[in-house]
């Protein structure tokens, strides 16, 4: 696990909107979105819509990182985070 992945997962123990995640991790700058997508592909982070329904990257509703979407670490992601 990279330091960036660790920092992102550290923030996602609880559901967070992208805007809040960007505020907390402003030091990551442009690296946040690619790293977040990588974590989603690994199965370590889930995307939720405004009603807390899970969204897949392949979902037509997921065209980009919308502010209405929320993110949370998965059980697998939390296990990886805690093994470091």
KOLTIZA-803343 format. One record per atom (N, C-alpha, C): residue number from 1; residue in three letters; atom name; x, y, z. Coordinates in nm, 3 decimals. Atoms other than C-alpha are relative to their C-alpha. Layout:
BEGIN
{seq = NUM, type = Ala, atom = CA, px = X, py = Y, pz = Z}
...
END
This chain:
BEGIN
{seq = 1, type = Unk, atom = N, px = 0.085, py = -0.118, pz = 0.000}
{seq = 1, type = Unk, atom = CA, px = 0.000, py = 0.000, pz = 0.000}
{seq = 1, type = Unk, atom = C, px = 0.089, py = 0.124, pz = 0.000}
{seq = 2, type = Unk, atom = N, px = -0.077, py = -0.124, pz = 0.007}
{seq = 2, type = Unk, atom = CA, px = 0.132, py = 0.341, pz = -0.094}
{seq = 2, type = Unk, atom = C, px = -0.042, py = 0.095, pz = 0.113}
{seq = 3, type = Unk, atom = N, px = 0.033, py = -0.101, pz = -0.101}
{seq = 3, type = Unk, atom = CA, px = 0.138, py = 0.637, pz = 0.143}
{seq = 3, type = Unk, atom = C, px = -0.129, py = 0.073, pz = -0.035}
{seq = 4, type = Unk, atom = N, px = 0.121, py = -0.069, pz = 0.044}
{seq = 4, type = Unk, atom = CA, px = -0.132, py = 0.807, pz = -0.065}
{seq = 4, type = Unk, atom = C, px = -0.124, py = -0.086, pz = 0.025}
{seq = 5, type = Unk, atom = N, px = 0.112, py = 0.090, pz = -0.025}
{seq = 5, type = Unk, atom = CA, px = -0.358, py = 0.503, pz = -0.048}
{seq = 5, type = Unk, atom = C, px = -0.032, py = -0.004, pz = 0.149}
{seq = 6, type = Unk, atom = N, px = 0.019, py = 0.003, pz = -0.145}
{seq = 6, type = Unk, atom = CA, px = -0.306, py = 0.488, pz = 0.327}
{seq = 6, type = Unk, atom = C, px = -0.072, py = 0.126, pz = 0.049}
{seq = 7, type = Unk, atom = N, px = 0.062, py = -0.126, pz = -0.042}
{seq = 7, type = Unk, atom = CA, px = -0.397, py = 0.856, pz = 0.370}
{seq = 7, type = Unk, atom = C, px = -0.148, py = 0.007, pz = -0.040}
{seq = 8, type = Unk, atom = N, px = 0.139, py = -0.004, pz = 0.048}
{seq = 8, type = Unk, atom = CA, px = -0.714, py = 0.823, pz = 0.163}
{seq = 8, type = Unk, atom = C, px = -0.087, py = -0.096, pz = 0.083}
{seq = 9, type = Unk, atom = N, px = 0.076, py = 0.097, pz = -0.078}
{seq = 9, type = Unk, atom = CA, px = -0.830, py = 0.508, pz = 0.342}
{seq = 9, type = Unk, atom = C, px = -0.017, py = 0.045, pz = 0.144}
{seq = 10, type = Unk, atom = N, px = 0.007, py = -0.053, pz = -0.136}
{seq = 10, type = Unk, atom = CA, px = -0.754, py = 0.675, pz = 0.674}
{seq = 10, type = Unk, atom = C, px = -0.117, py = 0.096, pz = 0.015}
{seq = 11, type = Unk, atom = N, px = 0.111, py = -0.095, pz = -0.001}
{seq = 11, type = Unk, atom = CA, px = -1.014, py = 0.939, pz = 0.586}
{seq = 11, type = Unk, atom = C, px = -0.135, py = -0.065, pz = -0.027}
{seq = 12, type = Unk, atom = N, px = 0.125, py = 0.063, pz = 0.044}
{seq = 12, type = Unk, atom = CA, px = -1.272, py = 0.690, pz = 0.462}
{seq = 12, type = Unk, atom = C, px = -0.051, py = -0.110, pz = 0.093}
{seq = 13, type = Unk, atom = N, px = 0.061, py = 0.092, pz = -0.098}
{seq = 13, type = Unk, atom = CA, px = -1.351, py = 0.499, pz = 0.779}
{seq = 13, type = Unk, atom = C, px = -0.148, py = 0.031, pz = 0.013}
{seq = 14, type = Unk, atom = N, px = 0.139, py = -0.044, pz = -0.002}
{seq = 14, type = Unk, atom = CA, px = -1.674, py = 0.698, pz = 0.764}
{seq = 14, type = Unk, atom = C, px = -0.031, py = 0.060, pz = -0.137}
{seq = 15, type = Unk, atom = N, px = 0.044, py = -0.053, pz = 0.129}
{seq = 15, type = Unk, atom = CA, px = -1.875, py = 0.812, pz = 0.461}
{seq = 15, type = Unk, atom = C, px = 0.039, py = 0.146, pz = -0.013}
{seq = 16, type = Unk, atom = N, px = -0.037, py = -0.139, pz = 0.027}
{seq = 16, type = Unk, atom = CA, px = -1.741, py = 1.132, pz = 0.305}
{seq = 16, type = Unk, atom = C, px = -0.034, py = 0.035, pz = -0.144}
{seq = 17, type = Unk, atom = N, px = 0.020, py = -0.055, pz = 0.135}
{seq = 17, type = Unk, atom = CA, px = -1.840, py = 1.344, pz = 0.010}
{seq = 17, type = Unk, atom = C, px = 0.137, py = 0.037, pz = -0.057}
{seq = 18, type = Unk, atom = N, px = -0.125, py = -0.033, pz = 0.067}
{seq = 18, type = Unk, atom = CA, px = -1.569, py = 1.416, pz = -0.245}
{seq = 18, type = Unk, atom = C, px = 0.051, py = 0.137, pz = 0.046}
{seq = 19, type = Unk, atom = N, px = -0.039, py = -0.135, pz = -0.042}
{seq = 19, type = Unk, atom = CA, px = -1.568, py = 1.783, pz = -0.147}
{seq = 19, type = Unk, atom = C, px = 0.069, py = -0.002, pz = 0.137}
{seq = 20, type = Unk, atom = N, px = -0.059, py = 0.010, pz = -0.133}
{seq = 20, type = Unk, atom = CA, px = -1.495, py = 1.695, pz = 0.217}
{seq = 20, type = Unk, atom = C, px = 0.134, py = -0.073, pz = -0.005}
{seq = 21, type = Unk, atom = N, px = -0.124, py = 0.075, pz = 0.015}
{seq = 21, type = Unk, atom = CA, px = -1.230, py = 1.445, pz = 0.115}
{seq = 21, type = Unk, atom = C, px = 0.110, py = 0.090, pz = -0.058}
{seq = 22, type = Unk, atom = N, px = -0.096, py = -0.092, pz = 0.059}
{seq = 22, type = Unk, atom = CA, px = -1.061, py = 1.710, pz = -0.099}
{seq = 22, type = Unk, atom = C, px = 0.049, py = 0.103, pz = 0.101}
{seq = 23, type = Unk, atom = N, px = -0.041, py = -0.095, pz = -0.104}
{seq = 23, type = Unk, atom = CA, px = -1.060, py = 1.952, pz = 0.194}
{seq = 23, type = Unk, atom = C, px = 0.097, py = -0.063, pz = 0.098}
{seq = 24, type = Unk, atom = N, px = -0.085, py = 0.070, pz = -0.096}
{seq = 24, type = Unk, atom = CA, px = -0.905, py = 1.694, pz = 0.426}
{seq = 24, type = Unk, atom = C, px = 0.135, py = -0.036, pz = -0.060}
{seq = 25, type = Unk, atom = N, px = -0.122, py = 0.046, pz = 0.067}
{seq = 25, type = Unk, atom = CA, px = -0.648, py = 1.583, pz = 0.170}
{seq = 25, type = Unk, atom = C, px = 0.047, py = 0.100, pz = -0.106}
{seq = 26, type = Unk, atom = N, px = -0.036, py = -0.103, pz = 0.099}
{seq = 26, type = Unk, atom = CA, px = -0.578, py = 1.913, pz = -0.006}
{seq = 26, type = Unk, atom = C, px = 0.146, py = -0.011, pz = -0.043}
{seq = 27, type = Unk, atom = N, px = -0.142, py = 0.012, pz = 0.033}
{seq = 27, type = Unk, atom = CA, px = -0.206, py = 1.834, pz = 0.003}
{seq = 27, type = Unk, atom = C, px = 0.024, py = -0.099, pz = -0.116}
{seq = 28, type = Unk, atom = N, px = -0.015, py = 0.095, pz = 0.110}
{seq = 28, type = Unk, atom = CA, px = -0.264, py = 1.552, pz = -0.249}
{seq = 28, type = Unk, atom = C, px = -0.026, py = 0.064, pz = -0.136}
{seq = 29, type = Unk, atom = N, px = 0.027, py = -0.073, pz = 0.123}
{seq = 29, type = Unk, atom = CA, px = -0.389, py = 1.800, pz = -0.509}
{seq = 29, type = Unk, atom = C, px = -0.061, py = -0.087, pz = -0.107}
{seq = 30, type = Unk, atom = N, px = 0.051, py = 0.075, pz = 0.115}
{seq = 30, type = Unk, atom = CA, px = -0.439, py = 1.640, pz = -0.850}
{seq = 30, type = Unk, atom = C, px = 0.018, py = -0.150, pz = 0.011}
{seq = 31, type = Unk, atom = N, px = -0.021, py = 0.144, pz = -0.017}
{seq = 31, type = Unk, atom = CA, px = -0.326, py = 1.300, pz = -0.722}
{seq = 31, type = Unk, atom = C, px = -0.119, py = -0.070, pz = 0.065}
{seq = 32, type = Unk, atom = N, px = 0.110, py = 0.061, pz = -0.074}
{seq = 32, type = Unk, atom = CA, px = -0.644, py = 1.244, pz = -0.521}
{seq = 32, type = Unk, atom = C, px = -0.093, py = -0.082, pz = -0.091}
{seq = 33, type = Unk, atom = N, px = 0.097, py = 0.070, pz = 0.085}
{seq = 33, type = Unk, atom = CA, px = -0.882, py = 1.149, pz = -0.805}
{seq = 33, type = Unk, atom = C, px = 0.055, py = -0.127, pz = -0.063}
{seq = 34, type = Unk, atom = N, px = -0.053, py = 0.126, pz = 0.055}
{seq = 34, type = Unk, atom = CA, px = -0.653, py = 0.898, pz = -0.980}
{seq = 34, type = Unk, atom = C, px = 0.021, py = -0.107, pz = 0.109}
{seq = 35, type = Unk, atom = N, px = -0.021, py = 0.095, pz = -0.110}
{seq = 35, type = Unk, atom = CA, px = -0.566, py = 0.739, pz = -0.644}
{seq = 35, type = Unk, atom = C, px = -0.133, py = -0.055, pz = 0.049}
{seq = 36, type = Unk, atom = N, px = 0.133, py = 0.042, pz = -0.043}
{seq = 36, type = Unk, atom = CA, px = -0.932, py = 0.727, pz = -0.544}
{seq = 36, type = Unk, atom = C, px = -0.057, py = -0.102, pz = -0.099}
{seq = 37, type = Unk, atom = N, px = 0.047, py = 0.094, pz = 0.101}
{seq = 37, type = Unk, atom = CA, px = -1.021, py = 0.556, pz = -0.871}
{seq = 37, type = Unk, atom = C, px = 0.074, py = -0.133, pz = 0.010}
{seq = 38, type = Unk, atom = N, px = -0.079, py = 0.122, pz = -0.018}
{seq = 38, type = Unk, atom = CA, px = -0.739, py = 0.307, pz = -0.818}
{seq = 38, type = Unk, atom = C, px = -0.052, py = -0.081, pz = 0.119}
{seq = 39, type = Unk, atom = N, px = 0.053, py = 0.068, pz = -0.118}
{seq = 39, type = Unk, atom = CA, px = -0.876, py = 0.224, pz = -0.471}
{seq = 39, type = Unk, atom = C, px = -0.136, py = -0.062, pz = -0.028}
{seq = 40, type = Unk, atom = N, px = 0.132, py = 0.053, pz = 0.039}
{seq = 40, type = Unk, atom = CA, px = -1.224, py = 0.177, pz = -0.618}
{seq = 40, type = Unk, atom = C, px = 0.020, py = -0.126, pz = -0.083}
{seq = 41, type = Unk, atom = N, px = -0.027, py = 0.116, pz = 0.085}
{seq = 41, type = Unk, atom = CA, px = -1.086, py = -0.062, pz = -0.881}
{seq = 41, type = Unk, atom = C, px = 0.054, py = -0.118, pz = 0.080}
{seq = 42, type = Unk, atom = N, px = -0.053, py = 0.106, pz = -0.087}
{seq = 42, type = Unk, atom = CA, px = -0.902, py = -0.257, pz = -0.609}
{seq = 42, type = Unk, atom = C, px = -0.109, py = -0.061, pz = 0.089}
{seq = 43, type = Unk, atom = N, px = 0.107, py = 0.047, pz = -0.087}
{seq = 43, type = Unk, atom = CA, px = -1.230, py = -0.296, pz = -0.423}
{seq = 43, type = Unk, atom = C, px = 0.017, py = 0.049, pz = 0.143}
{seq = 44, type = Unk, atom = N, px = -0.028, py = -0.051, pz = -0.134}
{seq = 44, type = Unk, atom = CA, px = -1.102, py = -0.096, pz = -0.126}
{seq = 44, type = Unk, atom = C, px = -0.089, py = 0.119, pz = 0.037}
{seq = 45, type = Unk, atom = N, px = 0.089, py = -0.116, pz = -0.023}
{seq = 45, type = Unk, atom = CA, px = -1.347, py = 0.197, pz = -0.164}
{seq = 45, type = Unk, atom = C, px = -0.128, py = -0.022, pz = -0.078}
{seq = 46, type = Unk, atom = N, px = 0.131, py = 0.007, pz = 0.066}
{seq = 46, type = Unk, atom = CA, px = -1.718, py = 0.206, pz = -0.248}
{seq = 46, type = Unk, atom = C, px = -0.049, py = 0.140, pz = -0.030}
{seq = 47, type = Unk, atom = N, px = 0.064, py = -0.126, pz = 0.037}
{seq = 47, type = Unk, atom = CA, px = -1.910, py = 0.484, pz = -0.422}
{seq = 47, type = Unk, atom = C, px = -0.147, py = -0.013, pz = 0.035}
{seq = 48, type = Unk, atom = N, px = 0.141, py = -0.002, pz = -0.035}
{seq = 48, type = Unk, atom = CA, px = -2.253, py = 0.575, pz = -0.287}
{seq = 48, type = Unk, atom = C, px = -0.066, py = 0.123, pz = -0.060}
{seq = 49, type = Unk, atom = N, px = 0.074, py = -0.117, pz = 0.050}
{seq = 49, type = Unk, atom = CA, px = -2.519, py = 0.799, pz = -0.438}
{seq = 49, type = Unk, atom = C, px = -0.064, py = 0.072, pz = 0.118}
{seq = 50, type = Unk, atom = N, px = 0.065, py = -0.080, pz = -0.104}
{seq = 50, type = Unk, atom = CA, px = -2.730, py = 1.050, pz = -0.245}
{seq = 50, type = Unk, atom = C, px = -0.092, py = -0.078, pz = 0.092}
{seq = 51, type = Unk, atom = N, px = 0.089, py = 0.084, pz = -0.079}
{seq = 51, type = Unk, atom = CA, px = -2.954, py = 0.770, pz = -0.119}
{seq = 51, type = Unk, atom = C, px = 0.073, py = -0.121, pz = 0.056}
{seq = 52, type = Unk, atom = N, px = -0.087, py = 0.106, pz = -0.052}
{seq = 52, type = Unk, atom = CA, px = -2.662, py = 0.547, pz = -0.012}
{seq = 52, type = Unk, atom = C, px = -0.009, py = -0.132, pz = -0.077}
{seq = 53, type = Unk, atom = N, px = -0.004, py = 0.117, pz = 0.086}
{seq = 53, type = Unk, atom = CA, px = -2.704, py = 0.305, pz = -0.303}
{seq = 53, type = Unk, atom = C, px = 0.139, py = -0.006, pz = -0.063}
{seq = 54, type = Unk, atom = N, px = -0.134, py = 0.014, pz = 0.056}
{seq = 54, type = Unk, atom = CA, px = -2.375, py = 0.164, pz = -0.427}
{seq = 54, type = Unk, atom = C, px = -0.002, py = 0.022, pz = -0.151}
{seq = 55, type = Unk, atom = N, px = -0.017, py = -0.028, pz = 0.142}
{seq = 55, type = Unk, atom = CA, px = -2.258, py = 0.279, pz = -0.770}
{seq = 55, type = Unk, atom = C, px = 0.131, py = -0.064, pz = -0.045}
{seq = 56, type = Unk, atom = N, px = -0.121, py = 0.059, pz = 0.058}
{seq = 56, type = Unk, atom = CA, px = -2.008, py = 0.094, pz = -0.989}
{seq = 56, type = Unk, atom = C, px = 0.061, py = 0.100, pz = -0.098}
{seq = 57, type = Unk, atom = N, px = -0.066, py = -0.088, pz = 0.097}
{seq = 57, type = Unk, atom = CA, px = -1.750, py = 0.271, pz = -1.206}
{seq = 57, type = Unk, atom = C, px = -0.061, py = -0.014, pz = -0.139}
{seq = 58, type = Unk, atom = N, px = 0.058, py = 0.025, pz = 0.132}
{seq = 58, type = Unk, atom = CA, px = -1.921, py = 0.114, pz = -1.508}
{seq = 58, type = Unk, atom = C, px = -0.145, py = 0.050, pz = -0.010}
{seq = 59, type = Unk, atom = N, px = 0.138, py = -0.047, pz = -0.004}
{seq = 59, type = Unk, atom = CA, px = -2.262, py = 0.253, pz = -1.403}
{seq = 59, type = Unk, atom = C, px = -0.016, py = 0.127, pz = -0.085}
{seq = 60, type = Unk, atom = N, px = 0.024, py = -0.117, pz = 0.085}
{seq = 60, type = Unk, atom = CA, px = -2.409, py = 0.504, pz = -1.650}
{seq = 60, type = Unk, atom = C, px = -0.011, py = 0.128, pz = 0.083}
{seq = 61, type = Unk, atom = N, px = 0.014, py = -0.119, pz = -0.085}
{seq = 61, type = Unk, atom = CA, px = -2.480, py = 0.739, pz = -1.358}
{seq = 61, type = Unk, atom = C, px = 0.137, py = 0.053, pz = 0.042}
{seq = 62, type = Unk, atom = N, px = -0.133, py = -0.041, pz = -0.044}
{seq = 62, type = Unk, atom = CA, px = -2.107, py = 0.750, pz = -1.278}
{seq = 62, type = Unk, atom = C, px = 0.081, py = 0.048, pz = -0.118}
{seq = 63, type = Unk, atom = N, px = -0.072, py = -0.057, pz = 0.114}
{seq = 63, type = Unk, atom = CA, px = -1.978, py = 0.979, pz = -1.547}
{seq = 63, type = Unk, atom = C, px = 0.128, py = 0.069, pz = 0.045}
{seq = 64, type = Unk, atom = N, px = -0.118, py = -0.064, pz = -0.056}
{seq = 64, type = Unk, atom = CA, px = -1.735, py = 1.165, pz = -1.325}
{seq = 64, type = Unk, atom = C, px = -0.017, py = 0.008, pz = 0.152}
{seq = 65, type = Unk, atom = N, px = 0.004, py = -0.010, pz = -0.146}
{seq = 65, type = Unk, atom = CA, px = -1.664, py = 1.246, pz = -0.963}
{seq = 65, type = Unk, atom = C, px = -0.094, py = 0.114, pz = 0.038}
{seq = 66, type = Unk, atom = N, px = 0.099, py = -0.101, pz = -0.033}
{seq = 66, type = Unk, atom = CA, px = -1.983, py = 1.429, pz = -0.878}
{seq = 66, type = Unk, atom = C, px = -0.002, py = 0.028, pz = 0.149}
{seq = 67, type = Unk, atom = N, px = 0.001, py = -0.038, pz = -0.141}
{seq = 67, type = Unk, atom = CA, px = -2.018, py = 1.617, pz = -0.554}
{seq = 67, type = Unk, atom = C, px = -0.109, py = -0.069, pz = 0.079}
{seq = 68, type = Unk, atom = N, px = 0.108, py = 0.068, pz = -0.071}
{seq = 68, type = Unk, atom = CA, px = -2.338, py = 1.429, pz = -0.470}
{seq = 68, type = Unk, atom = C, px = 0.040, py = -0.142, pz = 0.042}
{seq = 69, type = Unk, atom = N, px = -0.044, py = 0.134, pz = -0.035}
{seq = 69, type = Unk, atom = CA, px = -2.148, py = 1.099, pz = -0.452}
{seq = 69, type = Unk, atom = C, px = 0.080, py = 0.002, pz = 0.129}
{seq = 70, type = Unk, atom = N, px = -0.074, py = 0.014, pz = -0.125}
{seq = 70, type = Unk, atom = CA, px = -2.001, py = 0.974, pz = -0.128}
{seq = 70, type = Unk, atom = C, px = 0.089, py = -0.124, pz = -0.013}
{seq = 71, type = Unk, atom = N, px = -0.098, py = 0.108, pz = 0.006}
{seq = 71, type = Unk, atom = CA, px = -1.713, py = 0.738, pz = -0.065}
{seq = 71, type = Unk, atom = C, px = 0.024, py = -0.055, pz = 0.140}
{seq = 72, type = Unk, atom = N, px = -0.031, py = 0.064, pz = -0.128}
{seq = 72, type = Unk, atom = CA, px = -1.632, py = 0.488, pz = 0.210}
{seq = 72, type = Unk, atom = C, px = 0.089, py = -0.120, pz = -0.028}
{seq = 73, type = Unk, atom = N, px = -0.086, py = 0.117, pz = 0.013}
{seq = 73, type = Unk, atom = CA, px = -1.367, py = 0.223, pz = 0.263}
{seq = 73, type = Unk, atom = C, px = -0.082, py = -0.127, pz = 0.017}
{seq = 74, type = Unk, atom = N, px = 0.065, py = 0.130, pz = -0.013}
{seq = 74, type = Unk, atom = CA, px = -1.478, py = -0.136, pz = 0.218}
{seq = 74, type = Unk, atom = C, px = 0.069, py = -0.078, pz = 0.113}
{seq = 75, type = Unk, atom = N, px = -0.060, py = 0.087, pz = -0.102}
{seq = 75, type = Unk, atom = CA, px = -1.408, py = -0.413, pz = 0.467}
{seq = 75, type = Unk, atom = C, px = 0.140, py = -0.042, pz = -0.044}
{seq = 76, type = Unk, atom = N, px = -0.129, py = 0.039, pz = 0.056}
{seq = 76, type = Unk, atom = CA, px = -1.126, py = -0.529, pz = 0.240}
{seq = 76, type = Unk, atom = C, px = 0.101, py = 0.116, pz = 0.008}
{seq = 77, type = Unk, atom = N, px = -0.087, py = -0.118, pz = -0.008}
{seq = 77, type = Unk, atom = CA, px = -0.984, py = -0.175, pz = 0.228}
{seq = 77, type = Unk, atom = C, px = 0.043, py = 0.029, pz = 0.143}
{seq = 78, type = Unk, atom = N, px = -0.035, py = -0.023, pz = -0.141}
{seq = 78, type = Unk, atom = CA, px = -0.996, py = -0.139, pz = 0.606}
{seq = 78, type = Unk, atom = C, px = 0.099, py = -0.103, pz = 0.049}
{seq = 79, type = Unk, atom = N, px = -0.096, py = 0.104, pz = -0.039}
{seq = 79, type = Unk, atom = CA, px = -0.816, py = -0.471, pz = 0.650}
{seq = 79, type = Unk, atom = C, px = 0.139, py = 0.033, pz = -0.053}
{seq = 80, type = Unk, atom = N, px = -0.129, py = -0.037, pz = 0.060}
{seq = 80, type = Unk, atom = CA, px = -0.542, py = -0.360, pz = 0.411}
{seq = 80, type = Unk, atom = C, px = 0.061, py = 0.120, pz = 0.074}
{seq = 81, type = Unk, atom = N, px = -0.046, py = -0.120, pz = -0.071}
{seq = 81, type = Unk, atom = CA, px = -0.517, py = -0.025, pz = 0.591}
{seq = 81, type = Unk, atom = C, px = 0.055, py = -0.037, pz = 0.138}
{seq = 82, type = Unk, atom = N, px = -0.042, py = 0.037, pz = -0.135}
{seq = 82, type = Unk, atom = CA, px = -0.484, py = -0.191, pz = 0.931}
{seq = 82, type = Unk, atom = C, px = 0.120, py = -0.093, pz = 0.004}
{seq = 83, type = Unk, atom = N, px = -0.116, py = 0.089, pz = 0.004}
{seq = 83, type = Unk, atom = CA, px = -0.213, py = -0.432, pz = 0.819}
{seq = 83, type = Unk, atom = C, px = 0.130, py = 0.076, pz = -0.015}
{seq = 84, type = Unk, atom = N, px = -0.121, py = -0.083, pz = 0.021}
{seq = 84, type = Unk, atom = CA, px = 0.030, py = -0.147, pz = 0.756}
{seq = 84, type = Unk, atom = C, px = 0.059, py = 0.035, pz = 0.134}
END
